[in-house]
Amino acid sequence: MLNAPEPQGDSTALGDSSFEVEFVTGSGERRQMRWQSFPPVAGEIAGPVRSFSSYRGQKNFPGWYWSATLGRRVGFESWVERDHLVALDFDPAVSDVVSQPFTLLWDAGSGRSRRHTPDFLVRLDSGRTLVLDSRPLERIKDRDRDAFAATARACGDVGWEYAVWDRLDPVPTANHRWLGGYQHPRCFDERVARDLLRVFARPQQLLDGAEAAGDTVALAFLLAAEDFELVGAAAAPKVEPINLLESLPEKVLETARDWERHVIEVETGLLPDAPQGSEPRLGYDPAVFSVRSREKAKAEELSASSLSARPNGARLFLRG
């Protein structure tokens, strides 16, 4: 499980120390009860306690991520939340995640009432429960700190853990986001999976194992990419790019290069010349949108251009 600093705030600013909680059950019923009575029935939570807003000029980017752990989509309200959700999906200790799981209510003193909806409720295989808020540290204001401190106190009262997570390391985050799109069952090939498990049952070089398991052409493209990195491993071996386009006439090659930029964005979510740390444009994030959806978005984008709007055919051509 990822680590995070403890939330800082004025938990002593609470008036009545009792908390109330609101959540939505599987039948769609909205229930409210004393916080101390909530943990035994928390399994009844069926989904978000509130909807994900979407409106013109919105600064955050809500969406849905398909979780391999849960076998269904889970919502998020920002790209920071999305990155945390993807990281949780790759954590083998995580057994369940609910986004916007409940709203905590409490008396803040002087007749003031407060409410706060955490971003995630995370259940672990060990039986532990983690309540999580996703917030870049530089965006946390005093009012947020007080809400986080109150939530931490409430969680401590019932034996749950609480954390506020900042942005994650961009390298594993980018790798998780890229790999996350391939965890969907539509990408599963039983024969390939069986061969890879058999070949890598004993440690060996990546290329040797890939060759023993089957076709290494796609792997060669991956290893030749300038931004490819094996997290926690030695530098990847240098592989010359497989490029049959240089033999084409200049005008044809220019068109092919234009296609290549669009195809790369459809496949990876980013244009090849995107600045370091760029986020995918809306509609192109592989962790959120399927290949079919990304191809459709690209086809619509190119419908008014001189290129034929057939990204799938172009991708097959470029890989030819």
C-alpha positions in Angstrom: 0.0 0.0 0.0 1.3 3.5 -0.9 2.3 5.7 2.0 1.2 9.3 2.7 1.7 12.0 5.3 -0.8 12.3 8.1 -3.4 15.0 7.6 -2.7 18.2 9.5 -5.5 20.4 10.9 -7.4 21.5 14.0 -9.3 18.4 15.1 -9.9 20.1 18.5 -12.1 22.7 16.7 -14.9 20.2 16.8 -17.9 20.9 19.0 -19.9 17.8 19.7 -17.5 15.0 19.1 -20.3 12.8 17.7 -20.4 12.2 13.9 -23.2 11.3 11.5 -22.9 9.7 8.1 -24.9 9.6 4.9 -24.5 6.9 2.3 -26.5 5.2 -0.5 -27.5 1.5 -0.3 -27.8 -1.0 -3.2 -31.6 -0.4 -3.4 -30.9 3.3 -3.9 -32.0 4.3 -0.4 -30.1 7.2 1.2 -29.5 6.4 4.8 -28.2 8.5 7.7 -27.0 7.1 11.0 -24.5 7.6 13.8 -20.9 7.2 12.7 -20.1 4.7 15.4 -22.9 2.4 14.0 -21.6 2.7 10.4 -18.7 0.2 10.0 -20.8 -3.0 10.4 -23.1 -1.8 7.6 -20.5 -0.1 5.4 -20.6 -3.2 3.1 -24.1 -2.0 2.0 -22.6 1.0 0.2 -23.5 0.5 -3.5 -21.7 3.5 -5.0 -21.1 7.2 -4.9 -23.2 9.2 -2.4 -23.3 12.0 -4.9 -23.2 12.3 -8.7 -20.1 13.4 -10.7 -20.8 16.9 -12.0 -20.0 18.0 -15.5 -20.5 21.5 -16.9 -19.1 24.0 -19.4 -15.9 25.6 -18.2 -15.3 23.0 -15.6 -11.6 23.0 -14.3 -11.4 19.5 -13.1 -11.9 16.4 -15.3 -14.3 13.7 -14.0 -14.6 10.3 -15.6 -14.7 6.6 -15.2 -11.9 4.0 -14.9 -12.4 0.3 -15.6 -11.0 -1.5 -12.5 -9.5 -4.9 -13.1 -9.7 -5.6 -9.3 -13.4 -5.0 -9.3 -14.4 -5.9 -12.8 -16.4 -2.7 -13.2 -16.0 1.0 -13.7 -15.2 3.3 -10.8 -15.7 7.1 -11.0 -13.3 9.9 -10.3 -13.6 13.7 -10.1 -10.1 14.8 -11.2 -7.0 13.4 -12.9 -5.2 13.2 -9.5 -8.0 11.0 -8.2 -7.8 9.0 -11.4 -4.0 8.4 -10.9 -4.7 7.3 -7.3 -7.5 5.0 -8.5 -5.2 3.3 -11.1 -2.5 2.9 -8.5 -5.0 1.2 -6.1 -6.0 -1.1 -9.0 -2.4 -2.3 -9.3 -2.0 -2.8 -5.6 -2.5 -6.6 -4.8 -3.4 -5.8 -1.2 -6.6 -3.9 -2.4 -9.8 -5.9 -2.6 -12.4 -3.2 -3.1 -12.7 0.6 -3.8 -15.7 2.8 -3.6 -15.5 6.4 -4.9 -17.3 9.2 -3.0 -18.5 6.5 -0.6 -20.2 8.6 2.1 -20.7 12.0 3.6 -19.5 12.7 7.1 -21.4 15.3 9.1 -20.4 16.9 12.4 -20.9 19.9 14.6 -17.9 22.3 14.2 -18.8 24.4 17.3 -20.6 27.7 17.7 -23.6 26.4 16.0 -21.7 25.6 12.8 -22.3 22.3 11.0 -19.8 20.8 8.6 -19.9 18.0 6.0 -17.2 16.3 4.0 -17.3 13.5 1.3 -14.0 11.6 1.1 -12.8 10.5 -2.3 -12.4 6.8 -1.7 -13.1 4.0 0.7 -10.5 1.2 0.2 -10.8 -2.3 1.6 -7.7 -4.4 2.0 -7.3 -8.2 2.0 -6.0 -8.0 5.5 -9.3 -6.7 6.7 -8.1 -3.1 7.2 -10.1 -0.2 5.8 -8.6 3.0 4.4 -10.5 6.2 3.8 -8.6 8.3 1.3 -8.7 11.9 0.1 -6.9 12.9 -3.1 -5.6 16.5 -3.1 -2.4 18.2 -4.3 -0.7 19.5 -1.2 -0.4 23.1 -2.6 -4.2 23.2 -3.1 -5.1 22.4 0.5 -6.6 25.3 2.3 -7.2 25.8 6.0 -10.9 24.8 5.7 -9.8 21.6 3.9 -7.2 20.8 6.7 -10.0 21.1 9.3 -12.2 18.7 7.3 -9.3 16.3 6.8 -8.5 16.4 10.5 -12.1 15.8 11.5 -12.3 12.8 9.1 -9.0 11.4 10.5 -10.5 11.7 14.0 -13.7 10.0 12.9 -11.8 7.1 11.2 -9.6 6.7 14.3 -12.7 6.4 16.5 -13.8 3.2 14.6 -10.4 1.7 13.9 -10.1 2.8 10.3 -7.1 4.4 8.7 -7.2 7.8 6.9 -4.7 9.5 4.5 -4.5 12.5 2.2 -2.5 11.6 -1.0 -0.6 14.2 -3.0 0.3 13.7 -6.7 2.2 10.4 -7.2 5.6 9.9 -8.9 5.1 10.7 -12.6 7.1 7.7 -13.9 5.2 4.8 -12.3 2.0 6.8 -12.7 2.5 7.0 -16.4 3.3 3.3 -16.6 0.3 2.4 -14.6 -2.0 4.5 -16.7 -0.6 3.0 -19.9 -0.8 -0.6 -18.6 -4.2 0.0 -17.1 -5.9 0.2 -20.4 -4.7 -3.4 -21.2 -6.2 -4.9 -18.0 -9.7 -5.0 -19.5 -10.8 -8.6 -20.5 -11.1 -7.5 -24.1 -7.3 -7.4 -24.2 -6.8 -10.9 -22.7 -5.4 -13.6 -24.9 -5.4 -16.9 -23.0 -2.8 -18.6 -25.3 -0.3 -15.6 -25.0 -0.8 -15.4 -21.2 -0.2 -19.1 -20.8 3.0 -18.9 -23.0 4.3 -15.9 -21.1 3.7 -17.6 -17.7 5.5 -20.7 -18.9 8.5 -18.9 -20.4 9.0 -16.5 -17.5 8.6 -19.1 -14.8 12.4 -18.8 -14.6 14.2 -15.4 -14.7 15.6 -14.5 -18.1 16.2 -11.5 -20.4 13.1 -9.8 -21.6 13.8 -10.1 -25.3 14.8 -13.8 -24.9 11.6 -14.6 -23.1 9.5 -12.7 -25.6 11.1 -14.5 -28.5 10.5 -17.8 -26.8 6.9 -16.9 -26.2 6.2 -15.8 -29.7 6.3 -12.7 -32.0 8.7 -10.0 -30.7 7.8 -7.3 -33.3 5.5 -5.4 -30.9 8.0 -5.6 -28.1 10.7 -4.2 -30.4 8.6 -1.1 -31.0 8.1 -0.8 -27.3 11.8 -1.1 -26.4 12.8 1.3 -29.2 10.6 4.1 -27.7 12.7 6.9 -26.2 10.4 7.2 -23.2 10.2 3.5 -22.4 11.5 2.6 -18.9 11.6 -0.6 -16.9 10.8 0.6 -13.4 13.3 -0.7 -10.8 15.4 -2.4 -13.5 18.6 -1.7 -15.3 18.5 0.4 -18.5 16.5 -1.2 -21.3 18.6 -2.6 -24.1 18.8 -0.4 -27.2 16.8 -1.7 -30.1 16.9 -0.1 -33.5 13.4 1.1 -34.6 11.7 -1.1 -37.2 11.1 1.5 -40.0 10.1 0.5 -43.5 8.8 4.0 -44.3 12.1 5.5 -45.4 11.8 3.7 -48.7 8.6 5.5 -49.6 8.4 8.6 -51.9 8.8 11.8 -50.0 5.2 13.0 -50.4 3.9 9.6 -49.3 6.3 9.5 -46.4 5.1 13.0 -45.3 1.5 11.8 -45.3 2.5 8.6 -43.4 4.3 10.7 -40.8 1.2 12.9 -40.3 -0.8 9.6 -39.8 1.8 8.4 -37.4 1.3 11.3 -35.0 -2.4 10.7 -34.9 -2.0 7.0 -34.5 0.4 7.4 -31.6 -2.1 9.6 -29.8 -4.8 7.1 -30.4 -2.6 4.3 -29.0 -0.8 6.1 -26.1 -3.0 9.1 -25.4 -0.3 11.6 -26.2 1.2 13.1 -29.4 4.9 12.2 -29.9 6.0 15.8 -29.4 3.9 16.4 -26.3 5.9 18.2 -23.5 7.1 16.2 -20.6 4.4 15.6 -18.0 1.5 16.3 -20.4 -1.9 14.8 -19.7 -3.9 13.1 -22.5 -6.5 15.3 -24.2 -10.1 14.7 -23.4 -11.2 11.5 -25.2 -7.7 10.0 -25.6 -6.7 8.7 -22.1 -6.1 4.9 -22.5 -6.9 4.4 -18.8 -10.4 5.8 -19.3 -11.4 5.4 -23.0 -11.4 2.2 -25.0 -9.4 1.9 -28.3 -12.7 2.0 -30.2 -13.7 5.3 -28.3 -10.3 6.8 -29.0 -10.5 5.9 -32.7 -13.9 7.4 -32.9 -12.7 10.6 -31.3 -9.8 10.8 -33.7 -12.1 10.1 -36.7 -14.3 13.0 -35.7 -11.3 15.2 -35.2 -9.9 14.4 -38.7 -13.2 14.5 -40.5 -12.5 18.1 -41.7 -8.9 17.5 -42.6 -7.2 16.2 -45.7 -6.5 12.8 -44.1 -9.1 10.0 -44.5 -10.7 9.5 -41.1 -9.7 5.8 -40.6 -7.3 5.7 -37.7 -7.7 1.9 -37.3 -6.7 1.3 -40.9 -3.8 3.7 -40.6 -2.5 2.0 -37.5 -2.5 -1.4 -39.3 -0.7 0.3 -42.2 2.0 1.8 -40.0 2.6 -1.4 -38.3 2.6 -3.2 -41.6 
